[in-house]
Every structure is written in structure tokens, then in C-alpha cells.
């Protein structure tokens, strides 16, 4: 299991991209800063926790800690998953179980990521009853 603590929430989906003069999309400065921070903290966590990247399936649990009444849109947090590519897992298509949990009632904003690898047997157990 790998645990990564990020001292901010991800950029809202509505503010992740800007449009250029000719209609092309680009990541906003705020998104680039967040992405860089996540990648840096992930590299540090991988070293400290001796995480080995594998080609196995991955379960990602994202805990979004925020003040009561915060209206941050974090339900479609692709930016964080993309930031971990090549560091925690080879490709974000390895994520087969993604859970986003909002925790209200604190005075600060933080994202806590918990990543676990899933063996083939665990994947089959998840999908057996479908």
C-alpha cells in the first residue's frame, strides 16, 4: 500500500483547461502547479515507502479533506490520476477501482491518496457477481 499526502485539493474540473486563441486546449497554470506537486510528492512517497511499480491492477482511494461548506468539484479528478502515471503505475488504465471520498469539517484542504495493487484473483472476485 502506498500513501501520498498532498497539502491542497485538485483543481476543479471546470478550471483545469483553458482555450487558446485558435481553440486549442491547454492545462492552466494552476493545473500545472498541482500536477507538478503531486508528481514530486509521489516520487518522494515511492522512495520512502519502497513502492514497486508493477503492471498489475490498481485500486485508488482519494480522500478529499475540506472545510464544511466547501463546494470544490473533485468527483472527476483525472488530473491526479494522470500525475501519478509513470511514477506509481505505468498507465492510469490500470486503475480498476477508484473511490473518491469527501471529508468535511476541518480547517484546511488536503488530498490523501491510498494506492493498492490488486492481484488477478482480487480482480476476478470484484467482477464475479456482475
N, C-alpha and C positions, 0 to 999 in steps of 0.2 A: 504494500500500500504506500502511496506517495501522497504527502500533504503539502500544499502550497498556500501560503497566506499572502494576499495582495491588499495593500492598505488603501484600496479605493474600489468603487463599483465600476463595472464596464460602462463604456459609452453607450447611451441609449441607441437602439436600432435606428431611430429617426435622425440621429446626429452622427452616425458613423461615416457616411459618404457625402461628398459634395459633388456638384456638377461643374465641369469645366465650360469654357467658352463655346466649345463645339459639341457639347452634350456628353462628353466622356465623364465617367465617374472616377473619383479618387477618394482615398481614405483621408479624412480630415486630420488636422494636426493633433487634435485631442485623441483620436483613434490611434494614431501612430505612437504617441506617448504611452498610451495604455498598453498597446501591443508590445512595445519595447520593454516596459516594466514587467509584464507577465513573462516574457521570454527570459529576461535576466533572472527573475526570482525562480523560475522553473529550472534554469541551469544550476543555480545555487542549490535548490532542493534536491535535484538529481544527484549532485556530488555528495551532499551531506547525508542523504538517506540511502545512498548506494543503489539507486534505481537502475534497473537494466531495461532498456527499450527492447521490446520484442514485437513480433508480428502477430501476436495474439489479440483477441478481442479485448476491449477496454470498457470499464464502467466508470463514468464521470459523474460525481456528485458535486454540484456547485451550491454553496451556502452563501446567500447574499444577505449580509448583516447590515441593517439600516435603521435610522430613526423612525419612530412611529409617525405615520402620515406621509412618509417619503413615497413619491409616486414614480420612482425610477422604473423604466421598462427594461427588464432583464430576461424576459421569457424566451427570446430568440437570440441567445448570446453566442453567435457564431464567431465573433471576434476573439473570444478567449480560446475556443477550441482551435482556431487557426493559429493562434500564437504559440500553442504547445506542439504543433507539428514539427517533426524532426528533432524534438528535444525529449518529449515524454513518450510519444508514439510516432510511428513512421508517417501515418496519414490519418486524418480525422475520420476517415470512413471505417476505422477500427472501432469507433465508439458505437456500441450497440445498445447501451443502457445509459441514458442521460437524464439526470434528475436536477431540477432547479428548485431550490427551497429558499423562500424569503423569510428572514428572521427579523421581526420588528422589536423596537423598544430599547435600542442602545443610543448612545450619543455620538456615535461615529459610523462611518461607512467602511465596509471591508468585504472582500470576496475570499472565501476559503474553498479551495478545491481539494477534493479527495479522489484519487485515481487508483483503481484496482484493475489488475489483469483478470480476465475470465478464461478459464480453460475451456476446451471444446465441450466437455461434459456439462459444465455450468451453462453454457450457451444452449445446449440441447435441452437441458432441464427448463430453462426460461421459455423456450419456444415449443415444448412438447404439447401443451394444452391448447394451442391455438387452432 
